């Protein structure tokens, strides 16, 4: 007959404590994974900014820049269907331009995605850049002629929120 091993109650309690500690640690890791969107889609937000300048040829140049303000890589796998329009002070449409796709953008990375250039006279203008699912930006600006030289006057940028009815 073999002698029985007797496990002390202290050893049994230590085993239970270790098991509970491991279960607690695993629970904490799961909560953090869900809270930090590990393995999930994360926050996929893009923000658009714009600028206006006169280039060396004397043309007005409007640039649209996109920035990944989400907390995950923007993989560039979706089409943004961005559309820009330029209007004068009489609300006459002067130009349209577009960009369907954005490449990969790391968090906080930005890229110029559209540039429009053309000849504009002194006036007040509005450029509106919109996307269905990521919002857009409006750029209000004036062009002035001082001493025979065209220059950019007042510039105001307004962020446009995404369309809440868009389901993409």
Secondary structure in CASP SS format (residue, H / E / C, confidence):
PFRMAT SS
TARGET T0000
AUTHOR 0000-0000-0000
METHOD secondary structure of the structure
MODEL  1
X C 1.00
X C 1.00
X C 1.00
X C 1.00
X C 1.00
X C 1.00
X C 1.00
X C 1.00
X H 1.00
X H 1.00
X H 1.00
X H 1.00
X H 1.00
X H 1.00
X H 1.00
X H 1.00
X H 1.00
X H 1.00
X H 1.00
X H 1.00
X H 1.00
X H 1.00
X H 1.00
X H 1.00
X H 1.00
X H 1.00
X H 1.00
X H 1.00
X H 1.00
X H 1.00
X H 1.00
X H 1.00
X H 1.00
X H 1.00
X H 1.00
X C 1.00
X C 1.00
X C 1.00
X C 1.00
X C 1.00
X C 1.00
X C 1.00
X C 1.00
X C 1.00
X C 1.00
X E 1.00
X E 1.00
X E 1.00
X E 1.00
X E 1.00
X E 1.00
X E 1.00
X E 1.00
X E 1.00
X C 1.00
X C 1.00
X C 1.00
X C 1.00
X C 1.00
X E 1.00
X E 1.00
X E 1.00
X E 1.00
X E 1.00
X E 1.00
X E 1.00
X E 1.00
X E 1.00
X C 1.00
X C 1.00
X C 1.00
X C 1.00
X C 1.00
X E 1.00
X C 1.00
X C 1.00
X C 1.00
X C 1.00
X E 1.00
X E 1.00
X E 1.00
X E 1.00
X E 1.00
X E 1.00
X E 1.00
X E 1.00
X E 1.00
X C 1.00
X C 1.00
X C 1.00
X C 1.00
X C 1.00
X E 1.00
X E 1.00
X E 1.00
X E 1.00
X E 1.00
X E 1.00
X E 1.00
X E 1.00
X E 1.00
X C 1.00
X C 1.00
X C 1.00
X E 1.00
X C 1.00
X C 1.00
X C 1.00
X C 1.00
X E 1.00
X E 1.00
X E 1.00
X E 1.00
X E 1.00
X E 1.00
X E 1.00
X E 1.00
X E 1.00
X C 1.00
X C 1.00
X C 1.00
X C 1.00
X E 1.00
X E 1.00
X E 1.00
X E 1.00
X E 1.00
X E 1.00
X E 1.00
X E 1.00
X E 1.00
X C 1.00
X C 1.00
X C 1.00
X E 1.00
X E 1.00
X E 1.00
X E 1.00
X E 1.00
X E 1.00
X E 1.00
X E 1.00
X E 1.00
X E 1.00
X E 1.00
X E 1.00
X C 1.00
X C 1.00
X E 1.00
X E 1.00
X E 1.00
X E 1.00
X E 1.00
X E 1.00
X E 1.00
X E 1.00
X E 1.00
X E 1.00
X E 1.00
X E 1.00
X C 1.00
X C 1.00
X C 1.00
X C 1.00
X C 1.00
X C 1.00
X C 1.00
X C 1.00
END
